[in-house]
Amino acid sequence: MIQLVAFLGNYGKEYEDTRHNAGWLFEAALPFADKISWQSKYKADFCCVDYDVFATWLKDAGLIKERDNGTLPIPDCAPKKIYFMKPMTYMNLSGQAIGEAARFFKIPASDVLVVHDEIELPLGTVGLKWSGGLGGHNGLRSTKETFGTPDFWRIRIGVGKPANGNVADYVLGSFTSDEKITLSQIFTMMNPMFAKFLTIKDATNLQKEWNKKKLVEVL
């Protein structure tokens, strides 16, 4: 099961609403975001939470339900703690921060989830992916270099790609007002998947359902 969740982005006011910061924007929109207590550690904003506390956050947000006996649906194999981080290294060195935390807590790459923007998916589409190609994403490339393997989980938030022009300029450009509205809708629809993924032993069926799932039709 996932022990470490890394939301990718670039720090600095000039990058706040850019497409490359879709991972950070998703974190900020989580219904329990105000409960995450960030500290500066491991070249990142970092948070450690007892897993049962995290499950309570999900329950209070309406993302999971108690069983009939009043217990929360936490698998026996669930980790004791779950870690959240936002690397502060800039995107192309994200793996340094992720690797530092993973090494300290002895977390294998297979138990890491990276949440990031994805130009290969159109805005309105989200993907849950295990391993595979990097799609030219510098944050994923850095993470692969750190672990020596691409075998980690990703949540891909589609931002589309420019018909013409420089891709770097595009991902470092801000979402339009209309795109921000769409993004807010997408994030709300992603929340149940995010919660389920972090509370199940086997994500095979969830991955199939969310391989490239169109949530909002963008004209």
Backbone as a chain_set.jsonl record, in Angstrom:
{"seq": "MIQLVAFLGNYGKEYEDTRHNAGWLFEAALPFADKISWQSKYKADFCCVDYDVFATWLKDAGLIKERDNGTLPIPDCAPKKIYFMKPMTYMNLSGQAIGEAARFFKIPASDVLVVHDEIELPLGTVGLKWSGGLGGHNGLRSTKETFGTPDFWRIRIGVGKPANGNVADYVLGSFTSDEKITLSQIFTMMNPMFAKFLTIKDATNLQKEWNKKKLVEVL", "coords": {"N": [[0.831, -1.2, 0.0], [0.282, 2.346, -0.429], [2.654, 4.478, 1.031], [3.933, 6.915, 0.883], [3.08, 10.01, -0.418], [3.671, 12.166, -2.999], [3.231, 15.367, -4.067], [3.656, 17.12, -6.968], [5.276, 20.169, -8.007], [6.205, 23.634, -8.512], [7.854, 25.902, -6.377], [7.112, 29.268, -5.322], [5.598, 32.407, -5.925], [5.111, 33.143, -8.567], [4.59, 30.787, -9.853], [2.267, 29.691, -8.894], [-0.381, 29.252, -10.019], [0.107, 27.785, -12.28], [0.177, 25.352, -14.968], [2.032, 23.331, -14.526], [1.907, 23.09, -11.845], [-0.212, 21.519, -11.133], [-0.346, 19.277, -9.46], [0.173, 20.33, -6.888], [-1.978, 22.061, -6.726], [-4.102, 20.28, -6.69], [-3.652, 19.047, -4.208], [-4.092, 21.246, -2.495], [-6.795, 21.534, -2.828], [-7.939, 19.354, -1.633], [-10.362, 17.916, 0.554], [-9.514, 17.654, 3.14], [-7.338, 19.236, 3.383], [-6.746, 21.36, 5.089], [-6.086, 20.11, 7.417], [-3.618, 19.042, 7.149], [-0.453, 19.322, 8.391], [2.221, 21.083, 7.635], [5.772, 20.727, 7.563], [9.155, 21.873, 7.21], [11.146, 19.698, 5.79], [13.397, 17.219, 4.493], [14.022, 18.5, 2.058], [11.6, 19.6, 1.339], [8.105, 20.539, 1.768], [6.651, 18.819, 4.302], [4.749, 16.163, 5.753], [3.782, 13.991, 8.352], [1.508, 11.502, 9.191], [-0.471, 9.599, 11.413], [-1.857, 6.547, 10.326], [-4.468, 5.776, 11.049], [-5.518, 8.177, 11.879], [-5.464, 9.589, 9.478], [-7.342, 8.033, 8.064], [-9.612, 8.72, 9.493], [-9.822, 11.399, 8.765], [-10.581, 11.043, 6.101], [-13.048, 9.782, 6.46], [-14.49, 11.816, 7.787], [-14.621, 13.622, 5.741], [-16.393, 12.426, 4.112], [-15.491, 10.548, 2.329], [-14.88, 7.901, 2.785], [-16.658, 5.199, 4.365], [-17.806, 4.065, 7.564], [-17.675, 0.642, 8.638], [-20.317, -1.777, 9.274], [-19.928, -2.511, 11.897], [-18.896, -0.287, 13.01], [-16.21, 0.251, 12.64], [-13.405, 1.581, 10.786], [-12.684, 1.162, 7.283], [-9.928, -0.13, 7.116], [-7.273, -1.817, 5.752], [-5.554, -4.813, 6.868], [-2.913, -4.745, 6.14], [-2.219, -2.125, 6.072], [-0.071, 0.725, 6.334], [1.529, 1.992, 9.336], [1.856, 4.682, 9.409], [1.316, 7.49, 7.192], [2.801, 9.457, 4.685], [3.055, 12.76, 3.475], [4.186, 14.956, 0.913], [5.532, 17.951, -0.56], [7.795, 18.562, -2.818], [10.424, 20.974, -2.619], [12.32, 21.626, -4.425], [12.246, 22.623, -6.931], [10.771, 21.535, -10.01], [12.369, 19.838, -11.724], [14.146, 18.567, -10.05], [12.758, 17.062, -8.296], [12.899, 14.387, -7.5], [15.059, 14.247, -5.76], [14.161, 15.179, -3.27], [12.014, 13.398, -2.816], [13.359, 10.956, -2.818], [15.083, 11.295, -0.616], [13.341, 11.349, 1.602], [12.101, 8.843, 1.263], [14.261, 7.086, 1.562], [14.993, 7.58, 4.236], [12.761, 6.68, 5.673], [12.663, 4.145, 4.804], [11.079, 3.363, 2.596], [9.895, 1.625, -0.153], [10.102, 2.133, -3.743], [7.79, 1.167, -4.916], [5.798, 1.739, -3.119], [5.238, 4.359, -3.328], [3.484, 7.249, -4.337], [3.121, 9.519, -6.925], [1.84, 12.631, -7.696], [0.943, 14.467, -10.447], [1.119, 16.907, -13.153], [0.028, 16.306, -16.544], [0.826, 16.394, -19.822], [0.203, 14.71, -21.87], [-2.36, 13.932, -21.591], [-5.617, 15.241, -22.132], [-7.04, 18.27, -20.756], [-9.424, 17.665, -18.287], [-9.295, 14.968, -18.246], [-8.096, 12.227, -16.327], [-5.546, 10.101, -15.053], [-4.672, 6.986, -13.515], [-1.739, 5.413, -12.895], [0.638, 2.77, -13.084], [4.067, 2.514, -12.986], [5.975, 2.421, -16.086], [6.379, 4.626, -18.999], [7.749, 8.015, -18.988], [6.843, 10.235, -20.256], [8.258, 12.531, -20.897], [8.286, 14.102, -18.65], [9.861, 16.104, -16.33], [9.881, 15.96, -13.528], [9.072, 13.329, -13.021], [11.137, 12.017, -14.314], [13.32, 12.718, -12.703], [12.532, 11.436, -10.359], [12.57, 8.757, -11.137], [15.321, 8.508, -11.644], [16.312, 8.779, -9.076], [15.287, 6.517, -7.67], [16.143, 4.533, -9.334], [14.458, 3.105, -10.872], [11.368, 2.953, -12.744], [9.22, 2.058, -11.379], [6.913, 3.079, -9.747], [3.888, 4.523, -8.426], [1.58, 6.708, -10.18], [-0.545, 9.551, -10.272], [-2.055, 11.09, -12.826], [-2.717, 14.222, -13.929], [-4.507, 15.568, -16.383], [-3.478, 18.178, -18.507], [-3.365, 18.895, -21.071], [-1.792, 19.796, -24.245], [0.082, 22.295, -26.049], [-1.083, 23.411, -29.257], [0.63, 24.679, -30.901], [3.9, 26.068, -30.385], [6.134, 26.398, -27.513], [6.571, 23.742, -25.271], [7.533, 23.919, -22.646], [7.062, 26.613, -22.019], [4.318, 26.513, -22.098], [3.518, 24.712, -19.982], [4.448, 26.154, -17.877], [2.831, 28.247, -17.946], [-0.108, 30.01, -16.821], [-3.237, 28.558, -15.74], [-6.266, 29.3, -17.429], [-9.121, 31.383, -16.546], [-11.511, 29.962, -17.063], [-10.455, 27.392, -17.262], [-9.61, 26.981, -14.657], [-12.038, 26.741, -13.327], [-12.964, 24.37, -14.471], [-10.933, 22.687, -13.566], [-11.38, 22.698, -10.82], [-13.798, 21.275, -10.717], [-12.895, 18.812, -11.662], [-11.075, 18.046, -9.659], [-12.773, 17.652, -7.459], [-14.159, 15.42, -8.353], [-12.112, 13.607, -8.467], [-11.456, 13.043, -5.842], [-12.808, 10.794, -4.448], [-11.6, 8.59, -5.766], [-8.893, 9.002, -5.123], [-8.981, 8.684, -2.325], [-9.883, 6.013, -2.161], [-7.809, 4.65, -3.426], [-5.733, 4.966, -1.619], [-6.551, 3.376, 0.43], [-6.856, 0.693, -0.137], [-5.835, -2.732, -0.729], [-5.276, -3.947, -3.182], [-4.917, -2.488, -6.197], [-5.65, -3.083, -8.761], [-8.179, -3.24, -10.19], [-9.078, -0.634, -9.803], [-7.122, 0.797, -11.135], [-7.619, -0.014, -13.755], [-10.148, 1.124, -14.148], [-9.554, 3.817, -13.899], [-7.645, 4.369, -15.777], [-7.394, 6.098, -18.092], [-9.375, 8.326, -17.538], [-12.083, 10.184, -18.517], [-13.351, 12.957, -17.066], [-14.543, 15.449, -17.266], [-16.031, 17.065, -19.964], [-14.345, 19.014, -22.145], [-14.687, 21.692, -24.21]], "CA": [[0.0, 0.0, 0.0], [1.02, 3.599, -0.528], [3.122, 5.078, 2.279], [4.412, 8.276, 0.634], [2.42, 10.706, -1.518], [4.405, 13.365, -3.386], [2.536, 16.264, -4.985], [4.723, 17.849, -7.661], [5.027, 21.551, -8.404], [7.313, 24.575, -8.34], [7.543, 26.899, -5.362], [7.239, 30.655, -5.767], [4.306, 32.989, -6.27], [4.931, 33.209, -10.012], [4.212, 29.476, -10.375], [1.143, 29.173, -8.12], [-1.538, 28.805, -10.807], [0.564, 27.259, -13.566], [-0.206, 23.964, -15.28], [3.013, 22.444, -13.91], [1.595, 22.98, -10.424], [-1.495, 20.828, -10.968], [-0.252, 18.403, -8.291], [0.012, 21.159, -5.69], [-3.339, 22.595, -6.731], [-4.969, 19.19, -6.233], [-3.479, 18.911, -2.748], [-4.73, 22.382, -1.826], [-8.246, 21.397, -2.964], [-8.407, 18.193, -0.892], [-11.277, 18.339, 1.61], [-8.835, 17.62, 4.439], [-6.077, 19.966, 3.212], [-6.483, 22.221, 6.245], [-5.617, 19.275, 8.518], [-2.23, 18.672, 6.883], [0.462, 20.236, 9.078], [3.473, 21.013, 6.884], [7.063, 21.092, 8.143], [10.23, 21.902, 6.225], [12.039, 18.561, 5.985], [13.692, 16.421, 3.305], [13.971, 19.405, 0.897], [10.187, 19.619, 0.963], [7.071, 20.652, 2.776], [6.514, 17.409, 4.65], [3.795, 15.875, 6.818], [3.643, 12.6, 8.776], [0.204, 11.331, 9.837], [-0.859, 8.231, 11.756], [-2.795, 6.094, 9.298], [-5.845, 5.784, 11.542], [-5.945, 9.587, 11.854], [-5.75, 9.879, 8.073], [-8.619, 7.39, 7.731], [-10.665, 9.543, 10.092], [-9.962, 12.562, 7.871], [-11.353, 10.606, 4.936], [-14.423, 9.556, 6.905], [-15.107, 13.114, 8.073], [-14.835, 14.277, 4.452], [-17.391, 11.661, 3.377], [-14.831, 9.805, 1.253], [-15.023, 6.492, 3.137], [-17.713, 4.995, 5.354], [-17.566, 3.05, 8.579], [-18.332, -0.652, 8.475], [-21.495, -1.963, 10.127], [-19.513, -2.629, 13.303], [-18.395, 1.005, 13.457], [-14.786, 0.415, 12.375], [-13.072, 2.142, 9.478], [-12.205, 0.124, 6.347], [-8.469, -0.077, 7.005], [-6.74, -3.175, 5.556], [-4.566, -5.276, 7.841], [-1.567, -4.439, 5.654], [-2.041, -0.674, 6.008], [1.086, 1.199, 7.094], [1.196, 2.691, 10.582], [1.841, 6.111, 9.105], [1.362, 7.872, 5.794], [3.591, 10.68, 4.561], [2.746, 13.639, 2.351], [5.243, 15.926, 0.69], [5.592, 18.807, -1.742], [9.205, 18.899, -2.983], [10.738, 22.387, -2.78], [13.577, 21.619, -5.172], [11.83, 22.86, -8.316], [10.256, 20.305, -10.601], [13.325, 18.916, -12.343], [14.924, 17.877, -9.019], [11.787, 16.531, -7.333], [13.326, 13.083, -7.024], [15.989, 14.378, -4.639], [13.368, 15.262, -2.051], [11.271, 12.14, -2.66], [14.323, 9.916, -2.465], [15.607, 11.523, 0.731], [12.318, 10.894, 2.547], [11.897, 7.401, 1.094], [15.404, 6.382, 2.161], [14.955, 7.722, 5.689], [11.688, 5.856, 6.231], [12.789, 2.811, 4.197], [9.889, 3.152, 1.765], [10.282, 1.23, -1.515], [9.483, 2.9, -4.833], [6.457, 0.612, -5.196], [4.844, 2.278, -2.145], [5.251, 5.811, -3.518], [2.546, 7.811, -5.308], [3.482, 10.864, -7.391], [0.7, 13.316, -8.303], [1.607, 15.427, -11.324], [0.473, 17.349, -14.388], [0.307, 15.404, -17.664], [0.48, 17.01, -21.11], [-0.273, 13.688, -22.806], [-3.801, 13.783, -21.364], [-6.296, 16.531, -22.248], [-7.709, 18.786, -19.573], [-10.688, 16.959, -18.096], [-8.988, 13.541, -18.153], [-7.18, 11.876, -15.242], [-5.087, 8.719, -15.155], [-3.936, 6.302, -12.461], [-0.778, 4.617, -13.665], [1.749, 2.094, -12.416], [5.311, 2.368, -13.735], [5.883, 2.828, -17.493], [7.111, 5.769, -19.521], [7.746, 9.255, -18.219], [6.177, 11.271, -21.033], [9.046, 13.753, -20.941], [8.053, 14.903, -17.443], [11.13, 16.205, -15.608], [9.708, 15.498, -12.153], [9.075, 11.86, -13.061], [12.49, 11.588, -14.687], [14.148, 12.856, -11.511], [12.117, 10.398, -9.42], [13.11, 7.491, -11.657], [16.775, 8.518, -11.431], [16.559, 8.586, -7.646], [14.996, 5.138, -7.285], [16.751, 3.588, -10.26], [13.375, 2.323, -11.471], [10.125, 3.694, -12.944], [8.156, 1.279, -10.747], [6.176, 3.77, -8.698], [2.554, 4.902, -8.876], [1.373, 8.107, -10.558], [-1.841, 10.105, -10.652], [-1.757, 12.017, -13.915], [-3.774, 15.219, -14.099], [-4.366, 16.076, -17.743], [-3.488, 19.63, -18.738], [-3.305, 19.108, -22.514], [-0.535, 20.323, -24.773], [-0.175, 23.384, -27.011], [-1.098, 23.054, -30.672], [1.878, 25.251, -31.398], [4.649, 26.747, -29.346], [7.051, 25.698, -26.634], [5.887, 23.01, -24.205], [7.959, 24.461, -21.352], [6.31, 27.858, -21.797], [2.923, 26.141, -21.886], [3.286, 24.156, -18.642], [4.746, 27.199, -16.901], [1.793, 29.262, -18.098], [-1.206, 29.861, -15.866], [-4.554, 28.123, -16.188], [-7.207, 30.396, -17.664], [-10.231, 31.414, -15.584], [-12.403, 28.842, -17.373], [-9.751, 26.148, -16.932], [-9.611, 26.85, -13.192], [-13.364, 26.226, -12.964], [-12.941, 22.959, -14.864], [-10.007, 21.986, -12.676], [-12.068, 22.525, -9.543], [-14.734, 20.174, -10.902], [-12.099, 17.587, -11.789], [-10.515, 17.687, -8.357], [-13.857, 17.116, -6.642], [-14.468, 14.087, -8.856], [-10.949, 12.761, -8.197], [-11.283, 12.767, -4.417], [-13.135, 9.415, -4.058], [-10.57, 7.693, -6.289], [-7.693, 9.219, -4.317], [-9.225, 8.05, -1.029], [-9.962, 4.559, -2.33], [-6.481, 4.147, -3.775], [-4.887, 4.959, -0.426], [-7.133, 2.519, 1.476], [-7.087, -0.671, -0.625], [-4.636, -3.558, -0.884], [-5.045, -4.284, -4.586], [-5.443, -1.384, -7.017], [-5.766, -3.541, -10.151], [-9.444, -2.817, -10.797], [-9.139, 0.825, -9.78], [-6.25, 1.257, -12.207], [-8.322, -0.23, -15.019], [-11.237, 2.108, -14.227], [-9.024, 5.179, -13.967], [-6.473, 4.392, -16.659], [-7.505, 7.419, -18.727], [-10.789, 8.555, -17.295], [-12.562, 11.524, -18.831], [-14.264, 13.398, -16.016], [-15.237, 16.654, -17.728], [-15.89, 17.335, -21.394], [-13.858, 20.382, -22.371], [-14.877, 22.051, -25.618]], "C": [[0.87, 1.256, 0.0], [1.379, 4.121, 0.865], [3.497, 6.551, 2.095], [3.713, 8.847, -0.592], [3.173, 12.007, -1.782], [3.599, 14.151, -4.421], [3.598, 17.15, -5.643], [4.297, 19.26, -8.057], [6.301, 22.361, -8.258], [6.925, 25.599, -7.278], [7.786, 28.306, -5.914], [5.906, 31.173, -6.277], [4.043, 32.984, -7.765], [4.464, 31.883, -10.615], [2.894, 28.949, -9.787], [0.032, 28.565, -8.966], [-1.141, 28.224, -12.161], [0.175, 25.797, -13.737], [0.747, 22.965, -14.627], [2.73, 22.238, -12.422], [0.272, 22.268, -10.159], [-1.482, 19.91, -9.748], [-0.449, 19.166, -6.993], [-1.412, 21.696, -5.596], [-4.339, 21.529, -6.278], [-4.864, 19.02, -4.721], [-4.222, 20.014, -2.01], [-6.247, 22.276, -1.845], [-8.789, 20.179, -2.227], [-9.297, 18.638, 0.267], [-10.676, 18.291, 3.009], [-7.513, 18.398, 4.402], [-5.728, 20.814, 4.429], [-5.996, 21.437, 7.451], [-4.154, 18.873, 8.338], [-1.314, 19.737, 7.479], [1.854, 20.11, 8.45], [4.664, 21.438, 7.742], [8.095, 21.114, 7.03], [11.226, 20.795, 6.551], [12.251, 17.869, 4.645], [13.567, 17.254, 2.023], [12.536, 19.578, 0.408], [9.345, 20.191, 2.098], [6.635, 19.223, 3.047], [5.532, 17.243, 5.804], [3.733, 14.373, 7.071], [2.347, 12.471, 9.563], [0.006, 9.862, 10.196], [-1.956, 7.787, 10.793], [-4.241, 6.117, 9.787], [-6.403, 7.203, 11.619], [-6.308, 9.991, 10.431], [-7.082, 9.269, 7.65], [-9.795, 8.168, 8.314], [-10.9, 10.809, 9.278], [-10.849, 12.196, 6.684], [-12.818, 10.382, 5.298], [-15.148, 10.887, 7.119], [-15.402, 13.885, 6.792], [-15.87, 13.551, 3.605], [-16.803, 10.808, 2.264], [-14.759, 8.305, 1.531], [-16.097, 6.389, 4.22], [-17.293, 3.931, 6.359], [-18.252, 1.742, 8.199], [-19.525, -0.73, 9.426], [-21.14, -2.041, 11.61], [-18.874, -1.34, 13.826], [-16.912, 1.232, 13.241], [-14.576, 1.005, 10.983], [-12.466, 1.064, 8.587], [-10.71, 0.228, 6.097], [-7.935, -1.499, 6.85], [-5.699, -3.532, 6.609], [-3.147, -4.874, 7.449], [-1.291, -2.935, 5.591], [-0.812, -0.258, 6.818], [0.633, 1.896, 8.381], [1.072, 4.194, 10.352], [1.805, 6.32, 7.598], [2.016, 9.247, 5.726], [3.165, 11.443, 3.314], [3.898, 14.611, 2.171], [5.019, 16.724, -0.586], [7.055, 19.224, -1.896], [9.405, 20.388, -3.263], [12.039, 22.571, -3.556], [13.436, 22.193, -6.578], [11.603, 21.502, -8.98], [11.338, 19.338, -11.043], [14.222, 18.195, -11.338], [14.016, 17.256, -7.953], [12.24, 15.211, -6.715], [14.296, 13.151, -5.864], [15.237, 14.391, -3.316], [12.632, 13.947, -1.778], [12.198, 11.03, -2.2], [14.849, 10.057, -1.049], [14.614, 11.022, 1.783], [12.136, 9.381, 2.473], [13.04, 6.607, 1.724], [15.335, 6.428, 3.692], [13.924, 6.783, 6.312], [11.661, 4.447, 5.638], [11.525, 2.432, 3.417], [10.326, 2.766, 0.353], [9.539, 2.07, -2.556], [8.051, 2.447, -5.084], [5.386, 1.134, -4.243], [4.778, 3.802, -2.205], [4.238, 6.195, -4.596], [2.989, 9.232, -5.639], [2.278, 11.453, -8.114], [1.251, 14.467, -9.136], [0.725, 15.829, -12.505], [0.894, 16.438, -15.536], [-0.144, 16.031, -18.971], [-0.048, 16.0, -22.109], [-1.753, 13.362, -22.61], [-4.452, 15.159, -21.483], [-6.861, 16.981, -20.909], [-9.088, 18.135, -19.477], [-10.505, 15.472, -17.942], [-7.929, 13.305, -17.087], [-6.78, 10.418, -15.399], [-4.4, 8.235, -13.897], [-3.022, 5.3, -13.152], [0.288, 4.013, -12.764], [2.92, 2.001, -13.379], [5.176, 2.925, -15.158], [6.685, 4.064, -17.83], [6.902, 7.03, -18.714], [7.096, 10.409, -18.967], [6.935, 12.585, -21.087], [8.907, 14.63, -19.71], [9.319, 14.911, -16.579], [11.026, 15.745, -14.156], [9.712, 13.984, -12.069], [10.469, 11.339, -13.4], [13.413, 11.637, -13.471], [13.813, 11.771, -10.486], [12.64, 9.032, -9.854], [14.615, 7.411, -11.414], [17.116, 8.244, -9.971], [16.375, 7.134, -7.235], [15.721, 4.118, -8.15], [15.724, 2.709, -10.937], [12.173, 3.242, -11.71], [8.946, 3.064, -12.209], [7.603, 1.975, -9.505], [4.844, 4.209, -9.297], [2.494, 6.382, -9.237], [-0.131, 8.384, -10.677], [-1.548, 11.234, -11.613], [-2.948, 12.954, -14.12], [-3.597, 15.878, -15.464], [-4.441, 17.596, -17.803], [-3.462, 19.951, -20.236], [-1.939, 19.615, -22.946], [-0.84, 21.398, -25.809], [-0.192, 22.873, -28.443], [0.169, 23.539, -31.347], [2.616, 25.872, -30.215], [5.434, 25.811, -28.457], [6.303, 25.033, -25.479], [6.259, 23.566, -22.837], [7.206, 25.747, -21.032], [4.849, 27.54, -21.466], [2.686, 25.646, -20.462], [3.609, 25.177, -17.551], [3.803, 28.389, -17.047], [0.64, 28.975, -17.152], [-2.454, 29.287, -16.526], [-5.42, 29.363, -16.42], [-8.313, 30.337, -16.611], [-11.18, 30.247, -15.808], [-11.757, 27.507, -17.01], [-9.714, 25.919, -15.424], [-10.952, 26.305, -12.698], [-13.446, 24.735, -13.281], [-12.081, 22.141, -13.91], [-10.647, 21.731, -11.315], [-13.071, 21.374, -9.608], [-13.999, 18.839, -10.956], [-11.597, 17.12, -10.43], [-11.584, 17.076, -7.449], [-14.178, 15.681, -7.051], [-13.32, 13.102, -8.61], [-10.886, 12.294, -6.752], [-11.656, 11.344, -4.003], [-12.106, 8.402, -4.554], [-9.307, 7.786, -5.447], [-7.833, 8.511, -2.967], [-9.227, 6.53, -1.144], [-8.589, 3.973, -2.596], [-5.587, 4.032, -2.538], [-5.409, 4.05, 0.678], [-7.453, 1.113, 0.991], [-5.765, -1.403, -0.81], [-4.276, -3.758, -2.348], [-5.721, -3.232, -5.467], [-5.678, -1.789, -8.467], [-7.034, -3.025, -10.82], [-9.568, -1.299, -10.84], [-8.281, 1.406, -10.896], [-6.919, 1.096, -13.568], [-9.408, 0.828, -15.213], [-10.715, 3.515, -14.491], [-7.79, 5.272, -14.853], [-6.356, 5.731, -17.389], [-8.973, 7.79, -18.668], [-11.151, 10.004, -17.573], [-13.626, 11.907, -17.814], [-15.126, 14.583, -16.469], [-14.987, 16.812, -19.224], [-15.512, 18.794, -21.581], [-13.936, 20.689, -23.851], [-13.732, 22.934, -26.1]], "O": [[2.04, 1.221, 0.382], [0.532, 4.196, 1.755], [3.394, 7.342, 3.032], [3.745, 8.253, -1.669], [3.297, 12.85, -0.894], [3.321, 13.656, -5.513], [4.348, 17.846, -4.957], [3.141, 19.515, -8.392], [7.354, 21.821, -7.918], [5.803, 26.106, -7.278], [8.564, 28.498, -6.848], [5.177, 30.467, -6.973], [2.9, 32.839, -8.198], [3.995, 31.849, -11.753], [2.456, 27.86, -10.155], [-0.448, 27.474, -8.661], [-1.956, 28.176, -13.083], [-0.118, 25.1, -12.766], [0.33, 21.88, -14.22], [3.26, 21.309, -11.812], [-0.3, 22.404, -9.078], [-2.5, 19.776, -9.07], [-1.157, 18.705, -6.099], [-1.982, 21.774, -4.508], [-5.302, 21.831, -5.573], [-5.876, 18.866, -4.037], [-4.902, 19.755, -1.017], [-6.921, 22.851, -0.991], [-10.005, 19.987, -2.197], [-9.006, 19.652, 0.902], [-11.256, 18.822, 3.955], [-6.671, 18.237, 5.285], [-4.554, 20.97, 4.766], [-5.535, 22.037, 8.422], [-3.521, 18.41, 9.288], [-1.391, 20.91, 7.113], [2.572, 19.144, 8.707], [4.578, 22.375, 8.536], [7.924, 20.442, 6.013], [12.043, 20.927, 7.463], [11.39, 17.926, 3.767], [13.061, 16.763, 1.014], [12.29, 19.69, -0.793], [9.804, 20.311, 3.234], [6.286, 18.493, 2.118], [5.484, 18.069, 6.715], [3.643, 13.578, 6.135], [2.107, 13.239, 10.495], [0.282, 8.979, 9.383], [-2.87, 8.551, 10.483], [-5.145, 6.445, 9.019], [-7.603, 7.416, 11.447], [-7.323, 10.648, 10.2], [-7.865, 9.914, 6.953], [-10.853, 8.259, 7.691], [-12.039, 11.245, 9.116], [-11.751, 12.946, 6.313], [-13.717, 10.747, 4.54], [-16.286, 11.058, 6.681], [-16.32, 14.705, 6.753], [-16.197, 13.999, 2.506], [-17.521, 10.387, 1.356], [-14.594, 7.518, 0.599], [-16.403, 7.368, 4.901], [-16.528, 3.021, 6.043], [-19.281, 1.74, 7.523], [-19.714, 0.142, 10.275], [-21.944, -1.684, 12.471], [-18.371, -1.304, 14.949], [-16.391, 2.284, 13.611], [-15.452, 0.937, 10.121], [-11.806, 0.15, 9.082], [-10.273, 0.62, 5.015], [-8.133, -2.317, 7.749], [-5.044, -2.654, 7.171], [-2.286, -4.685, 8.307], [-0.238, -2.521, 5.106], [-0.545, -0.829, 7.875], [-0.512, 2.334, 8.489], [0.29, 4.879, 11.011], [2.207, 5.45, 6.826], [1.811, 10.091, 6.598], [2.944, 10.864, 2.25], [4.515, 15.043, 3.144], [4.41, 16.253, -1.547], [7.518, 20.127, -1.2], [8.661, 20.991, -4.037], [12.761, 23.549, -3.363], [14.409, 22.241, -7.33], [12.157, 20.48, -8.575], [11.245, 18.141, -10.771], [14.981, 17.305, -11.722], [14.461, 16.962, -6.843], [11.99, 14.954, -5.537], [14.363, 12.221, -5.06], [15.617, 13.71, -2.365], [12.628, 13.448, -0.653], [11.862, 10.258, -1.301], [15.042, 9.06, -0.354], [15.002, 10.351, 2.74], [12.03, 8.715, 3.503], [12.808, 5.571, 2.348], [15.59, 5.425, 4.359], [14.179, 6.167, 7.347], [10.762, 3.657, 5.927], [10.985, 1.336, 3.564], [11.065, 3.52, -0.279], [8.485, 2.641, -2.276], [7.194, 3.26, -5.428], [4.194, 0.992, -4.518], [4.325, 4.454, -1.264], [4.149, 5.544, -5.637], [3.205, 10.048, -4.743], [1.752, 10.841, -9.044], [1.941, 15.342, -8.613], [-0.275, 15.179, -12.808], [1.983, 15.864, -15.512], [-1.341, 16.186, -19.213], [-0.682, 16.379, -23.093], [-2.33, 12.598, -23.384], [-3.903, 16.143, -20.988], [-7.128, 16.158, -20.033], [-9.824, 18.065, -20.462], [-11.438, 14.769, -17.553], [-6.983, 14.08, -16.955], [-7.586, 9.593, -15.829], [-3.634, 8.973, -13.278], [-3.484, 4.441, -13.903], [0.772, 4.642, -11.823], [2.777, 1.462, -14.476], [4.351, 3.806, -15.402], [7.548, 4.497, -17.067], [6.007, 7.112, -17.874], [6.825, 11.454, -18.375], [6.336, 13.639, -21.298], [9.357, 15.776, -19.712], [9.792, 13.858, -16.15], [11.985, 15.198, -13.612], [10.294, 13.414, -11.145], [10.921, 10.341, -12.839], [14.193, 10.713, -13.237], [14.706, 11.247, -9.821], [13.099, 8.246, -9.025], [15.125, 6.362, -11.023], [18.093, 7.557, -9.671], [17.216, 6.579, -6.527], [15.894, 2.968, -7.746], [16.07, 1.679, -11.514], [11.975, 4.204, -10.967], [7.803, 3.484, -12.392], [7.797, 1.525, -8.376], [4.688, 4.263, -10.517], [3.235, 7.203, -8.696], [-0.889, 7.529, -11.136], [-0.881, 12.209, -11.267], [-4.05, 12.512, -14.445], [-2.66, 16.647, -15.677], [-5.337, 18.216, -17.231], [-3.528, 21.115, -20.63], [-1.05, 19.833, -22.124], [-1.926, 21.401, -26.387], [0.596, 21.998, -28.802], [0.706, 22.891, -32.245], [2.02, 26.161, -29.177], [5.402, 24.592, -28.625], [5.504, 25.673, -24.795], [5.403, 23.675, -21.96], [6.763, 25.946, -19.901], [4.226, 28.222, -20.652], [1.757, 26.105, -19.798], [3.103, 25.077, -16.433], [3.952, 29.404, -16.366], [0.436, 27.836, -16.734], [-2.697, 29.5, -17.714], [-5.313, 30.351, -15.693], [-8.426, 29.357, -15.874], [-11.611, 29.607, -14.848], [-12.425, 26.602, -16.511], [-9.78, 24.777, -14.969], [-10.996, 25.504, -11.764], [-13.93, 23.941, -12.475], [-12.457, 21.043, -13.502], [-10.469, 20.662, -10.731], [-13.182, 20.589, -8.666], [-14.438, 17.855, -10.36], [-11.686, 15.938, -10.097], [-11.324, 16.096, -6.752], [-14.438, 14.83, -6.201], [-13.544, 11.893, -8.551], [-10.312, 11.242, -6.472], [-10.892, 10.721, -3.266], [-11.776, 7.455, -3.839], [-8.715, 6.765, -5.096], [-6.914, 7.824, -2.522], [-8.636, 5.841, -0.312], [-8.241, 2.923, -2.057], [-4.781, 3.108, -2.43], [-4.797, 3.953, 1.742], [-8.234, 0.406, 1.627], [-4.718, -0.789, -1.017], [-3.1, -3.74, -2.71], [-6.946, -3.108, -5.475], [-5.885, -0.926, -9.319], [-6.97, -2.437, -11.899], [-10.1, -0.742, -11.8], [-8.661, 2.391, -11.529], [-6.8, 1.966, -14.432], [-9.57, 1.363, -16.31], [-11.338, 4.302, -15.204], [-6.975, 6.178, -14.681], [-5.331, 6.407, -17.303], [-9.718, 7.592, -19.628], [-10.612, 10.927, -16.962], [-14.67, 11.261, -17.715], [-16.293, 14.694, -16.094], [-13.85, 16.702, -19.684], [-16.269, 19.696, -21.22], [-13.309, 20.006, -24.661], [-13.713, 23.341, -27.261]]}, "num_chains": 1, "name": "protein.A"}
